[in-house]
Amino acid sequence: MRRKIAITLLALAFIIFYSDLKMNQNNPEVLHGLLDSVENYIEYRDEINTDVSTVDVAWQLDHILKVMNRITEALEKSKPENYSSSVNVMRVMSLTCNYIPRGRAQSPEIVKPPDVIHTEDIYTQLEEARNNIIKLKSLNDNSYFKHFVFGKLNKAQTIRFIEVHTNHHLKIVKDIIGK
């Protein structure tokens, strides 16, 4: 019994340590490659596979960009002096394992794509997102946004969240188009 407890505590310590490393990289540059992937999938914008998702590729791409851009706005508007750190097991597990389960949560209205998504709008949001990566660099480390499940995320945690969230939707895109 003691051995099981010791192994569990050791595993927990490793997860917390690894999670702390992943979320304190504080480098928005990791997002550039993800935006390149978003751009590369625009040509598949009309593809849909209802076995994978009820929405098409354009919806996924638009949502990725809306999330990135609205979160950057929230970080800019936040008051770093009001940030307080907390432990959130769901956040630690999701951001450490680079995993968001499919179909578990509803997107907030502010980041839901419109019924009709124009390709030009995707490109406009893509350019905004690229500019926002530059803005992220200059923000205070305690700039934050409040996620409806993960609580308050500081700048480093937010960058990691954007990375994990974008990967989540890019995996859905790959499954939709069969890559």
C-alpha positions as CSV (number, residue, x, y, z in Angstrom):
1,M,0.0,0.0,0.0
2,R,2.8,2.4,0.9
3,R,4.5,1.7,-2.4
4,K,1.3,2.6,-4.4
5,I,1.0,5.8,-2.5
6,A,4.7,6.6,-3.1
7,I,4.4,5.9,-6.8
8,T,1.2,8.0,-7.0
9,L,2.8,10.9,-5.2
10,L,5.9,10.7,-7.4
11,A,3.7,10.6,-10.6
12,L,1.8,13.6,-9.3
13,A,5.0,15.5,-8.6
14,F,6.3,14.7,-12.1
15,I,3.0,15.9,-13.7
16,I,3.1,19.2,-11.7
17,F,6.8,19.7,-12.5
18,Y,6.3,19.0,-16.2
19,S,3.2,21.1,-16.3
20,D,5.0,24.0,-14.7
21,L,7.7,23.7,-17.4
22,K,5.2,23.6,-20.2
23,M,3.2,26.5,-19.0
24,N,6.1,28.8,-18.2
25,Q,7.7,28.8,-21.6
26,N,6.0,32.2,-22.1
27,N,7.0,32.2,-25.8
28,P,4.3,33.1,-28.2
29,E,6.6,32.2,-31.1
30,V,5.3,28.6,-30.9
31,L,2.0,29.9,-32.3
32,H,3.5,30.9,-35.7
33,G,3.7,27.3,-37.0
34,L,0.1,26.7,-35.9
35,L,-1.1,29.8,-37.9
36,D,0.8,28.5,-40.9
37,S,-1.1,25.2,-40.6
38,V,-4.4,27.2,-40.3
39,E,-3.5,29.0,-43.5
40,N,-2.6,25.7,-45.3
41,Y,-6.0,24.3,-44.5
42,I,-8.0,27.2,-45.9
43,E,-8.2,25.5,-49.3
44,Y,-10.2,22.7,-47.6
45,R,-12.7,25.2,-46.1
46,D,-15.8,23.5,-47.5
47,E,-14.9,20.0,-46.5
48,I,-17.2,18.3,-44.0
49,N,-17.4,14.9,-42.5
50,T,-20.3,14.4,-40.1
51,D,-18.8,11.3,-38.6
52,V,-16.1,13.6,-37.2
53,S,-17.9,17.0,-36.7
54,T,-21.2,18.6,-37.5
55,V,-19.4,21.7,-38.8
56,D,-17.0,22.2,-41.8
57,V,-13.3,23.1,-41.9
58,A,-14.1,26.8,-42.3
59,W,-15.9,26.7,-39.0
60,Q,-12.9,25.1,-37.3
61,L,-10.5,27.6,-38.7
62,D,-12.6,30.6,-38.0
63,H,-13.1,29.4,-34.4
64,I,-9.4,28.9,-33.9
65,L,-8.7,32.4,-35.0
66,K,-11.5,34.0,-33.0
67,V,-10.3,32.3,-29.9
68,M,-6.7,33.5,-30.4
69,N,-7.8,37.0,-31.2
70,R,-10.4,37.4,-28.5
71,I,-8.1,36.0,-25.8
72,T,-5.3,38.4,-26.8
73,E,-7.8,41.3,-26.4
74,A,-8.8,39.9,-22.9
75,L,-5.1,39.8,-21.9
76,E,-4.6,43.3,-23.1
77,K,-7.6,44.6,-21.2
78,S,-6.7,42.7,-18.0
79,K,-5.2,44.3,-15.0
80,P,-2.1,42.3,-14.0
81,E,-2.4,43.4,-10.4
82,N,-5.7,41.5,-10.2
83,Y,-4.2,38.2,-11.2
84,S,-4.0,35.5,-8.6
85,S,-2.6,32.0,-9.1
86,S,-4.7,29.0,-8.3
87,V,-4.4,25.2,-8.9
88,N,-6.9,23.8,-11.3
89,V,-6.6,20.1,-11.9
90,M,-8.5,20.2,-15.2
91,R,-6.2,22.9,-16.5
92,V,-3.0,21.1,-15.3
93,M,-4.1,17.9,-17.0
94,S,-5.3,19.4,-20.2
95,L,-2.4,21.7,-20.8
96,T,0.2,19.2,-19.7
97,C,-1.1,16.4,-21.8
98,N,-1.9,18.7,-24.8
99,Y,-5.4,17.3,-24.8
100,I,-9.0,18.7,-24.9
101,P,-11.7,16.0,-25.1
102,R,-14.0,16.3,-28.1
103,G,-17.6,17.3,-27.7
104,R,-17.4,18.1,-24.0
105,A,-17.8,21.9,-23.9
106,Q,-19.7,24.5,-25.8
107,S,-17.8,27.4,-27.3
108,P,-18.8,30.8,-25.8
109,E,-20.8,33.0,-28.2
110,I,-18.0,35.5,-28.7
111,V,-15.9,32.8,-30.4
112,K,-18.6,31.0,-32.4
113,P,-18.2,31.6,-36.1
114,P,-21.1,33.1,-38.1
115,D,-23.4,31.0,-40.2
116,V,-21.7,32.2,-43.4
117,I,-17.9,32.3,-43.3
118,H,-16.1,34.2,-46.0
119,T,-12.6,33.2,-47.0
120,E,-11.5,36.8,-46.9
121,D,-12.6,37.0,-43.3
122,I,-10.5,34.0,-42.4
123,Y,-7.4,35.7,-44.0
124,T,-8.2,39.0,-42.1
125,Q,-8.4,37.1,-38.8
126,L,-5.2,35.2,-39.7
127,E,-3.4,38.5,-40.2
128,E,-4.8,39.8,-36.9
129,A,-3.6,36.7,-35.1
130,R,-0.1,37.1,-36.5
131,N,-0.1,40.7,-35.2
132,N,-1.4,39.5,-31.9
133,I,1.6,37.2,-31.5
134,I,3.8,40.3,-31.5
135,K,1.5,42.0,-29.0
136,L,1.7,38.9,-26.7
137,K,5.5,39.4,-26.3
138,S,5.1,42.8,-24.7
139,L,2.3,42.0,-22.3
140,N,2.9,41.7,-18.5
141,D,3.5,38.1,-17.3
142,N,0.5,38.5,-15.0
143,S,-1.8,39.6,-17.8
144,Y,-4.6,37.1,-17.7
145,F,-7.9,35.9,-19.1
146,K,-10.6,33.9,-17.3
147,H,-11.5,30.6,-18.9
148,F,-14.9,29.2,-18.1
149,V,-13.4,25.8,-17.0
150,F,-9.7,26.5,-16.3
151,G,-10.1,29.7,-14.3
152,K,-7.6,32.6,-14.5
153,L,-4.7,31.9,-16.9
154,N,-1.7,34.1,-16.8
155,K,0.2,35.0,-20.0
156,A,2.3,31.8,-20.1
157,Q,-0.6,29.6,-19.3
158,T,-2.7,31.4,-21.9
159,I,-0.1,30.9,-24.6
160,R,-0.1,27.2,-23.8
161,F,-3.9,27.1,-23.8
162,I,-4.0,28.7,-27.3
163,E,-1.4,26.1,-28.5
164,V,-3.4,23.2,-27.0
165,H,-6.8,24.6,-28.2
166,T,-5.4,25.2,-31.7
167,N,-3.9,21.7,-31.9
168,H,-7.3,20.3,-30.8
169,H,-9.1,21.9,-33.7
170,L,-6.4,21.2,-36.2
171,K,-6.7,17.5,-35.3
172,I,-10.4,17.7,-36.1
173,V,-9.6,19.4,-39.4
174,K,-7.2,16.6,-40.3
175,D,-9.8,14.0,-39.4
176,I,-12.5,15.8,-41.5
177,I,-10.3,15.9,-44.6
178,G,-8.8,12.4,-43.9
179,K,-5.2,13.3,-43.5
